[in-house]
Structures are given as C-alpha cells and as structure tokens.
C-alpha cells in the first residue's frame, strides 16, 4: 500500500517543502496571526493548549503521564496573537520504527492509554485496523488540533495543520503521516481541508469501547509521499475542491457543538471563501 517504489517516486525535495511551509506561514500572518511557531517541548505545548481553552488539555497521544516524549520525537505548532497568547494548536509525534506493524502499535496504544466506558482500559478484538498491517514505517501521528473561540473563522486550523504536516515531513521523512477523525467530520470534507488525501473506516471492533464517544467509530486519515507532493505543490489548496454540495447542505442542517467539529466548520467555511475570491 505504501511500498518503497512509490516512496522513491513521490519524494519532494527540501527546498520545495520549505517554500510550501513559507507560503502557509505568510498566509497565516495575512489572516491576522502575529506569529506562528513550531516547537518540540511538550510542557510548552501544554501551556499553549491551556491558552487555547481546550477543555481536557492534552489528549492521550501527547499526555506525559501516558507517554515518554523526548523533544526529538515531538513537533507542535501554534498560532499566536499580538498579546503573545496562543490561538490555535496542532501537534505531531514521530514513530521511528520501520520493522513493526502500525496495526500492532495502534492497538497496543489504544489498549494501554484509553479509558473504557464503565472503567478500566479499552479492549480491541482481533482483526481491527487490519489494513494498517500493510503500512511500512517510519510514521508520524498528527492530532490535537484546536482553535480558541475568538479566533475561529479564519482557517487557522486548516493552514496550521498543513504547515505542521510539512514541517514534520521535512524533519523526519516518514513514509506515512496519519491521524483519526470522526465519521461526520469526514463526510463534511474536513480531512481534505486539513491536508489529508487518505480517509477510510478504521475497522475497529471494540470488546470494551472507549468512554469518549468520539473514539468509538474513528476514521483513519493520512497521506503518504504522493499526498505530500500534492500538498507541496498547492499548499493553499487553491486547486482542490473541498466539499460537495450535499456536504454543504448537511452542514447547514446540522448544528454541532463539539469543540473540534465547531472549529472545523469555521475553518472550512473560511477556506471556501478564500477559494471563491481567487480569479479563475
């Protein structure tokens, strides 16, 4: 699925990636950001998430009580306002193993770190995430995307996610960048605005399901080297159709209150306005 042949063909050079990152940085500044930083200390990331107003601070993948996260395995990005406060965050983690199945890693991580409904840890049945057994490492996980309530509607999250994906790729050269999203967010095309070119049901079968409902039926999202090349060529995604007319109608009907989904609504809407303003 992500074999060495395709990796060799689709591998952008460092100058191309740097130019794309610079393009995204300039776009964020033009939208009102005072600064955009990329850093590697989890303690600083915890402070940033607190400033953003994330209700449960850092999630399982970046929680220091659950993980050992040395600086050379973490990159996070933040958009900062003129007062020096963080307005938007997203984080990535490098998984350097090349001889271990991503399927095995994901299952072991979920069962070790995620609380089950009714107490204890989740349990996953054999056969879950089976397609991930085809993926060859190293990998980068991306998550923790959030926008402060007063900074929504500027597409900060979409742009920052793309900037971090490219920064992580530049630093670690993974074969696959991945994350997880709720099905309803996939249906609205948020994964595309955030830079992902792969989206499919995870196939997880819970023996004991997670206490948090957002993790009960996740989609797997990602991009390999070909997707990185497309993102490098068009970092602002001017040439991409992000959402279908049905998705737009559905968004108008459904008013969702969860933080991540609410953020995504605003980010994609802003991205569409920017696209419509581009001369044809």
N, C-alpha and C positions, 0 to 999 in steps of 0.2 A: 504493500500500500504506500509506504514512504521509503522505497528502496534507494540504494546508493546511486543507481543510474539516474533517477530523477533529481537527486540531490546535486549531482555533478552538473547536470544541465542547467538547473534553475538555482543559481547561487550568485546574488548580486554582489558587486564589489563594495569596498568600504566607502569609497567616495560617493557612490550612488546613495548608500544608506545615510551618510552624513548630510547630504543635500536634502534628502527627504525629511530627516529629523529637523533640519533648519527651517524648512518650509512650514512644518507643523508648529514649530516654536513661534515663528513670525505671525502665523495665523492666530494663535492664542493671544499673543500680545495685541494684535489688531482688534481683538474682541473685548479687550479691557483688562486682561491679566497684567499685573505689574511685573511678575516674574514667573518663570517655570523652572523647577529644579528637578534633577534626577539624583538620588542618593541611595545609600546602601545600609544605613543603620536602622534596625527595627525600632529602637527606642524613639528616634526622631519621627518615624512613621506613626508610632502610637500617638505622639503629640499632634501630628497632622490630622489623624482621624478624629481626635477629640475636638479640634478646631472646626472640622467639617460638620461635626454634630452627629456622627454615626452612633446609633443608639447602643450597640453592643461592642463598640470599639473594634479591635482587630479580630477577624474571623479565624477559624481553625487552622487554616494553612499558614498563617503568619503569627500565631499566638505563641509567645515564648514559653509558656507553661506546657505546650504540647510538642514543640519543635526545638531543635538546635539549629539556629540560623546565623551562621557566620557571615560577615559582610561580603565575602566573595561569592555568596550564593543568593544574594538578595539585591534587587533593584526596585525602587519605588519612585513614583513621580508625583509632583504636586503643583497645582496652580495657586499662586499667591496673589493677594490683593495689595493695595497701596499701604495698608496698615501692617503688613507683614503676616497676616493670618492666612491659613490655608483654606482654599475654597473648593478644591477638588483633588481627589487622590485615586491612585491605582497602583497595584504592586505586582511584582513578579518574583518567582523563585526558580533557581537553576537546579535541575535534577541531572547530575552529570553521568549517571550510569548508562552504559551502552550495551551491557550484557544481561540486562534484567528487564523483564516484560513490564510495560506500562500498565497492563491489566493487573498484574500482581501488585504493583506499587499502589495503584488507586484503591484496590480492595483492602489491602493491609492498612492504608492510611485511614480510610473511612472507618474501618472496624476499630482502630486504635483511638481515633480522635473525635468521633461524632457520637453525641449522646442519643440514645434511643428513646422513643416515646414510652413512658412508663418507667424509665430509669435504666441504668446500665449502658452498654455501648451497642451500636447497631450491629446487625449480623446480615451478611450478604450471601445469597445462595450461589452455588457453583453455576457457571455459565454467564454470570453478569459481566458486563464490559468485555465480552469475549473478543470483539473486533479489535480491541486495543492490543491484543497479543501480537498483531501484525506490525505494530509501530516499532521502529528501531530508534533508540536514543542516540545522543542525549536529548533532554526535553526542557522546556520552560513552561511553568504554570503561571497564568495571569488571573488575578481576581482583585477583590476589594475596591471596585470602582464606585465612588460616591461623590456627590456634589452638594455643597452647602445650599440650603433652601433659597437664600437670596442671590445665589449665583447661577440659578438654573435658567434655561432658555437661551444659552449662548453656545451650545455644542461643546462645552469644555470637556465633557466626559468622552465623547467620541474622538475628539482630536487628541486628548491626553492618552487614551488607550492606544491609539495608533503610534504615538510618539514613544511610549514605553515599549510596545512590542518591537519596534525597530531598534530601540536602544538595547534591549535585551538580546536581540538577534546579533547586533553589532558586537556586543561583548562576548557572548557565549557560542555563537554559531550553532544553535540547536537544529536538530532535524525536524522538530515539531514544537510549535507553541500551542498551548491548549488551555481550556477552561471549561466551566459548566454554566448553563443558563436554564431558566425556567422555560417550559414549552410555549407559554403565552408570549414571552418576550421574543422567542424565535419566530413565532407566527407574525409578529409585527416588524420583523426585519432588523431588530436592534443589533444583532450579531454582525450584520453587514456594515452598519454604520460604525461599529467599534473595530472593524478591520478584519474580521474572520471570514474565511472562504469555505470552511467545512462546518456543517451542522447536521447532527444526526442523533436519534434517540440513543441513550446510553445503554439501554437493555438491562438496567439494574433490576434485580429481583430481591426484594427485602425479605429476610426472615424476621428481622426486627427493624421496623422503619424508623427514620430519624425523627427526633422531637420537632425539629424545624421543618415545616411543610414545604419550604422552598427547595429542599434537597430530596424530596420523595420521588420525583419523576424528572430528573435533570436531563437536559440535552448536553451532549459533548460538542464543543465548538473548538476550532483550531485552524491553523494554517501552517503548511509546510513550505518548503523553499519556493515553490511556484507561487503560492499566495503572497509570500514576502516580496517576490519580484513585482507582482502586480501592485502591491501597496507602495513599493519604492517608486514605481513609475507614475503613480497617481495618488500621492499621499492625502490630498484633499478630496479624493474620490469624486471629482467633477464628472468623470465618465461612467459612474456607476449608478444604476437605478436601485434605490434603496428599498422601496416598498411598493407593493401592488395597490391598486385602487381598493381591493377588498380589505386589505390591511388598514388603509386609511379610514374606511367606513367603520371597521370594527373598533378602531381606536376612539372614534367619536362616540360610539355607543357605550363602550366600557370605560368607566372612571375608576382607575386603580389607585389605591392609597399606599401600597408598599413603597419604601424609600427607593429601592433600585429601579422599580418599574416606573415610578413617577419621574425619577431622574431621566430615564431613557426616553420617555415621552417628550420631554422638553428638548433633549439633545437631538433626537431625530428630526423633530419639527424645525429646529434651527438649521440643521444641515440641509433640509429640503428648501428652506427659504434662501439659503446661500446658493444652492444649485440653480434655482429658478432665476436668480439675479445674474447669472453668467450669460453673456451674449452667445447666441447659437451660431 
